[in-house]
């Protein structure tokens, strides 16, 4: 039996987009931890090819980033539970949260460029 190699990247992309959508929904609206509530925006994810691990990149709108990250780590099991419940996957990815500071770096670059002018 031949396998269609073109269908695998499509499946990976589709699953990745669905996992990202669910994570954004759960982190944005369902986590009731006060440290996280209203302070976090999911900017993107990186899902491993075997779906076993997912890096979640977040922007934090609070000055106390350590507390917010602790809240996210505490809610990791809940987020995984929702993913497992909503998606029919063989493995539910293990989640790791990372601070996405690209907006801060871009702002700093613009400031430096303005100083040069």
C-alpha contacts under 8 A as a table, 3 or more apart, distances in Angstrom:
res1	aa1	res2	aa2	distance
4	X	7	X	5.80
4	X	8	X	7.58
5	X	8	X	5.78
5	X	9	X	7.76
6	X	9	X	6.20
6	X	10	X	6.92
7	X	10	X	5.16
7	X	11	X	6.12
8	X	11	X	5.06
8	X	12	X	6.17
9	X	12	X	5.02
9	X	13	X	6.10
10	X	13	X	5.19
10	X	14	X	6.09
11	X	14	X	5.08
11	X	15	X	6.05
12	X	15	X	5.21
12	X	16	X	5.95
12	X	49	X	7.32
13	X	16	X	5.05
13	X	17	X	6.11
14	X	17	X	5.27
14	X	18	X	6.25
15	X	18	X	5.08
15	X	19	X	6.08
16	X	19	X	5.17
16	X	20	X	6.13
16	X	46	X	7.95
16	X	47	X	6.32
17	X	20	X	5.10
17	X	21	X	6.13
18	X	21	X	5.05
18	X	22	X	6.22
19	X	22	X	5.19
19	X	23	X	6.15
19	X	83	X	6.93
20	X	23	X	5.15
20	X	24	X	6.14
20	X	44	X	6.93
20	X	45	X	6.22
21	X	24	X	5.25
21	X	25	X	6.21
22	X	25	X	5.07
22	X	26	X	6.09
22	X	82	X	7.85
22	X	83	X	6.67
23	X	26	X	5.19
23	X	27	X	5.90
23	X	42	X	7.71
23	X	79	X	6.77
23	X	83	X	7.69
24	X	27	X	5.36
24	X	28	X	5.71
24	X	41	X	7.58
24	X	42	X	5.69
25	X	28	X	5.22
25	X	29	X	5.78
25	X	30	X	7.13
26	X	29	X	5.45
26	X	30	X	4.73
26	X	31	X	6.23
26	X	79	X	6.45
26	X	82	X	7.78
27	X	30	X	6.13
27	X	31	X	5.66
27	X	36	X	7.81
27	X	37	X	7.95
27	X	40	X	7.39
27	X	41	X	7.81
27	X	42	X	7.51
27	X	79	X	7.58
28	X	31	X	7.15
28	X	37	X	7.20
28	X	38	X	7.08
28	X	40	X	7.01
28	X	41	X	6.87
28	X	42	X	7.88
29	X	37	X	7.67
31	X	36	X	7.15
31	X	37	X	6.57
31	X	75	X	7.07
32	X	36	X	7.50
32	X	37	X	6.16
33	X	36	X	5.49
33	X	37	X	5.94
33	X	71	X	6.55
33	X	75	X	7.93
34	X	37	X	5.08
35	X	39	X	7.27
35	X	67	X	6.30
35	X	68	X	5.06
35	X	71	X	5.71
36	X	39	X	5.37
36	X	40	X	6.07
36	X	68	X	5.39
36	X	69	X	7.99
36	X	71	X	5.86
36	X	72	X	6.63
37	X	40	X	7.06
39	X	60	X	5.60
39	X	61	X	4.91
39	X	62	X	5.83
39	X	68	X	7.50
40	X	58	X	6.37
40	X	59	X	5.78
40	X	60	X	4.78
40	X	61	X	6.26
40	X	68	X	7.86
41	X	58	X	5.44
41	X	59	X	5.17
41	X	60	X	6.56
42	X	56	X	7.09
42	X	57	X	5.92
42	X	58	X	4.38
42	X	59	X	6.44
43	X	56	X	7.90
43	X	57	X	5.59
43	X	58	X	5.38
43	X	59	X	6.73
43	X	100	X	7.33
44	X	56	X	6.19
44	X	57	X	5.32
44	X	58	X	7.27
45	X	54	X	6.61
45	X	55	X	5.44
45	X	56	X	4.55
45	X	57	X	5.87
46	X	54	X	5.60
46	X	55	X	5.06
46	X	56	X	6.70
47	X	51	X	6.08
47	X	52	X	7.81
47	X	53	X	6.05
47	X	54	X	4.45
47	X	55	X	6.48
47	X	93	X	7.99
48	X	51	X	5.10
48	X	52	X	6.26
48	X	53	X	5.45
48	X	54	X	6.26
49	X	52	X	7.81
50	X	53	X	7.85
51	X	54	X	7.34
51	X	91	X	6.61
51	X	92	X	7.15
51	X	93	X	5.61
52	X	91	X	6.14
52	X	92	X	6.47
52	X	93	X	4.28
52	X	94	X	6.05
53	X	93	X	4.54
53	X	94	X	4.66
53	X	95	X	6.09
53	X	96	X	7.82
54	X	93	X	5.76
54	X	94	X	5.99
54	X	95	X	4.97
54	X	96	X	6.34
55	X	95	X	5.99
55	X	96	X	4.96
55	X	97	X	6.00
55	X	98	X	7.05
56	X	95	X	6.86
56	X	96	X	5.97
56	X	97	X	4.78
56	X	98	X	6.05
57	X	97	X	5.99
57	X	98	X	4.89
57	X	99	X	5.70
57	X	100	X	5.35
58	X	97	X	7.11
58	X	98	X	6.21
58	X	99	X	5.10
58	X	100	X	5.24
59	X	99	X	5.91
59	X	100	X	5.32
59	X	101	X	6.75
60	X	63	X	7.85
60	X	65	X	6.56
60	X	68	X	7.49
60	X	99	X	7.30
62	X	65	X	6.21
62	X	68	X	7.72
64	X	67	X	5.75
64	X	68	X	6.72
65	X	68	X	5.10
65	X	69	X	6.08
66	X	69	X	5.13
66	X	70	X	6.13
67	X	70	X	5.01
67	X	71	X	6.20
68	X	71	X	4.99
68	X	72	X	6.29
69	X	72	X	5.00
69	X	73	X	6.17
69	X	97	X	7.42
70	X	73	X	5.08
70	X	74	X	6.09
71	X	74	X	4.99
71	X	75	X	6.22
72	X	75	X	5.03
72	X	76	X	6.10
72	X	97	X	7.26
73	X	76	X	5.13
73	X	96	X	7.83
73	X	97	X	7.33
74	X	77	X	7.26
75	X	78	X	5.30
75	X	79	X	6.38
76	X	79	X	5.19
76	X	80	X	6.20
76	X	95	X	6.60
77	X	80	X	5.09
77	X	81	X	6.07
78	X	81	X	5.00
78	X	82	X	6.36
79	X	82	X	5.23
79	X	83	X	6.33
80	X	83	X	5.07
80	X	84	X	6.11
80	X	92	X	6.64
80	X	93	X	7.21
80	X	94	X	7.30
80	X	95	X	7.43
81	X	84	X	5.12
81	X	85	X	6.05
82	X	85	X	5.00
82	X	86	X	6.03
83	X	86	X	5.25
83	X	87	X	5.81
83	X	92	X	6.96
84	X	87	X	5.51
84	X	88	X	6.83
84	X	89	X	6.97
84	X	92	X	5.73
85	X	88	X	7.50
89	X	92	X	6.38
100	X	103	X	7.67
101	X	104	X	5.28
101	X	105	X	6.30
102	X	105	X	5.01
102	X	106	X	6.04
103	X	106	X	5.07
103	X	107	X	6.14
104	X	107	X	5.09
104	X	108	X	6.21
105	X	108	X	5.04
105	X	109	X	6.22
106	X	109	X	5.09
106	X	110	X	6.27
107	X	110	X	5.18
107	X	111	X	6.28
108	X	111	X	5.04
108	X	112	X	6.23
109	X	112	X	5.06
109	X	113	X	6.12
110	X	113	X	5.05
110	X	114	X	6.12
111	X	114	X	5.13
111	X	115	X	6.33
112	X	115	X	5.11
112	X	116	X	6.46
113	X	116	X	5.15
113	X	117	X	6.60
114	X	117	X	5.27
